[in-house]
């Protein structure tokens, strides 16, 4: 396949995602079909293995559904990245990804401190509160990425590299 290097893997990702989803349909559908035909009884184990929401331990259906969705998401992002017209759509998610620790800390503070102390209770306007909190998190992430403050949470790798050359890099005599 010709085109950008990001898209060369795209058909493989789509095939793998479709295989995962078909695997889930088989895991879930075969026991159901056998039960409907009266050939086999279904037990709790069969239903547990075919339940796509079984997380602890993960069922094969759970793994298939979420691996398939992850592969489709990855393929979509690679396809969007390969098209220059869509680059501006990826700038905000990229900035939030670079500032993910700061966003997580702001989110934790807001939801587990501010809202816990405020205790607003249920209201039919809860979607507005959710939207407002999301806008705050996005704003914190974009400001954090804009000012380049990720060095606050790092171990100072740039400083270590700049001041202490490694022995492997030194010339041998």
C-alpha positions in Angstrom: 0.0 0.0 0.0 1.3 3.4 -1.0 0.9 6.5 1.2 2.1 7.8 4.5 3.9 5.3 6.7 1.3 5.6 9.4 -1.4 4.2 7.1 0.6 1.1 6.1 -0.4 -0.6 9.3 -4.0 0.5 9.1 -5.4 -2.5 7.2 -3.7 -4.8 9.8 -5.2 -2.9 12.7 -8.7 -3.0 11.2 -8.3 -6.8 10.5 -7.2 -7.4 14.1 -10.0 -5.3 15.5 -12.6 -7.1 13.4 -11.1 -10.5 14.4 -11.4 -9.5 18.1 -15.1 -8.4 17.6 -15.9 -11.6 15.7 -14.2 -13.6 18.4 -16.4 -12.0 21.0 -19.5 -12.7 18.9 -18.4 -16.4 18.6 -17.7 -16.7 22.3 -21.1 -15.1 23.1 -23.1 -16.5 20.2 -22.1 -20.2 20.0 -23.3 -21.1 23.5 -26.5 -19.1 23.0 -27.2 -20.8 19.7 -26.5 -24.3 21.3 -28.8 -23.5 24.2 -31.6 -22.3 21.8 -31.2 -25.5 19.7 -31.4 -27.6 22.9 -28.0 -29.2 22.2 -26.2 -28.0 25.3 -27.0 -26.5 28.6 -25.2 -23.2 29.4 -23.5 -22.9 32.8 -22.4 -19.9 34.8 -18.9 -20.4 33.5 -20.0 -20.2 29.8 -21.9 -16.9 30.6 -19.0 -15.5 32.6 -16.6 -16.2 29.7 -18.9 -14.5 27.3 -19.8 -11.5 29.4 -18.0 -8.4 27.9 -18.1 -6.5 31.2 -16.3 -9.1 33.4 -13.2 -7.3 34.5 -11.9 -9.3 37.5 -10.5 -11.6 36.0 -11.0 -10.4 32.5 -13.1 -12.6 30.4 -12.2 -13.4 26.8 -15.1 -11.3 25.6 -14.0 -8.4 27.7 -10.5 -8.6 26.3 -11.8 -9.0 22.7 -14.2 -6.0 23.0 -11.8 -3.6 24.5 -8.7 -4.7 22.4 -10.9 -4.3 19.3 -12.1 -0.8 20.3 -8.5 0.2 21.2 -7.2 -1.0 17.9 -9.9 0.9 16.0 -9.2 4.0 18.0 -5.5 3.7 17.3 -6.2 3.2 13.6 -8.5 6.2 13.5 -5.8 8.4 15.2 -3.2 7.2 12.7 -5.5 7.9 9.8 -6.2 11.4 11.2 -2.5 12.0 11.7 -1.7 11.1 8.1 -4.0 13.8 6.8 -2.5 17.3 7.3 -6.0 18.9 7.2 -6.9 17.0 10.4 -3.7 18.0 12.3 -5.4 20.9 14.1 -8.0 18.5 15.5 -5.2 16.6 17.2 -3.5 19.6 18.9 -5.7 19.8 21.9 -5.7 16.0 22.7 -1.9 16.0 22.1 -1.5 18.9 24.6 -3.7 17.2 27.1 -1.6 14.0 26.7 1.6 15.9 27.4 0.0 17.4 30.5 -1.8 14.3 31.7 -0.3 14.2 35.1 -1.2 17.8 35.8 -4.7 17.2 34.5 -5.0 14.1 36.7 -3.9 16.0 39.8 -6.4 18.8 39.0 -9.1 16.3 38.4 -8.4 14.5 41.7 -8.4 17.8 43.6 -11.6 19.0 42.0 -13.6 15.8 42.4 -12.3 14.5 45.7 -11.7 17.8 47.5 -13.8 20.6 46.1 -16.9 18.6 45.3 -16.6 16.5 48.4 -16.5 19.7 50.6 -19.2 21.4 48.5 -21.5 18.3 48.3 -23.8 19.9 45.8 -26.3 16.9 45.9 -28.3 15.7 42.9 -29.7 18.2 40.5 -31.2 17.9 37.1 -28.5 20.3 36.0 -25.7 17.8 36.8 -24.6 17.7 33.1 -23.7 21.4 33.4 -21.5 20.7 36.4 -19.8 17.9 34.5 -19.3 20.2 31.5 -17.9 23.0 33.7 -15.5 20.5 35.4 -14.4 19.2 32.1 -13.7 22.7 30.8 -11.7 23.4 34.0 -9.6 20.2 33.4 -9.0 21.0 29.7 -8.1 24.6 30.7 -5.6 23.4 33.3 -4.1 20.9 30.8 -3.8 23.4 28.0 -2.2 26.1 30.2 0.2 23.5 31.7 1.2 22.4 28.2 1.4 26.0 26.9 3.8 27.1 29.6 5.9 23.9 29.3 5.8 23.0 33.0 6.2 19.2 32.6 9.8 19.6 34.1 8.1 20.2 37.5 7.1 16.6 37.6 10.2 15.1 36.1 13.4 13.8 37.6 15.5 16.5 35.8 16.6 14.2 33.0 17.6 17.1 30.7 19.7 18.6 33.5 21.4 15.2 34.2 22.2 14.7 30.5 23.5 18.2 30.1 25.8 18.1 33.1 27.0 14.6 33.4 28.2 12.9 30.2 28.0 9.1 30.3 31.2 7.0 30.4 30.0 5.3 27.2 30.1 8.7 25.4 33.6 9.6 26.4 36.5 9.0 24.0 38.6 5.9 24.7 42.3 6.1 24.8 
